[in-house]
Amino acid sequence: MEEIKENAVYTTAEVQGLLKVSDSTIKRLLKNGALRANKVGGQYRIMGKEVLRLISPVLEKKSEKAYLKVKKKAVDVINKW
């Protein structure tokens, strides 16, 4: 199994191969927002972290907690000014 790199950018075909799902499944995931992507030149580009988020919601929770912790520190610093 190929490693999914968090900061890599993948095409829909590459994500399809990584997840071993059909083209219609990828389209459905994109359409309902379960898989977030950016459209570049008429084609979707998907960040590796979005693929990891899709297959591992626990990882998303950990990253969300870390983000909120950093955000709180930043707000505290700004409020002290």
Beta strands, then each sheet from edge to edge (+ up, - down):
strand 1: 9-11
strand 2: 38-40
strand 3: 43-47
sheet 1: 1+ 3- 2+
end
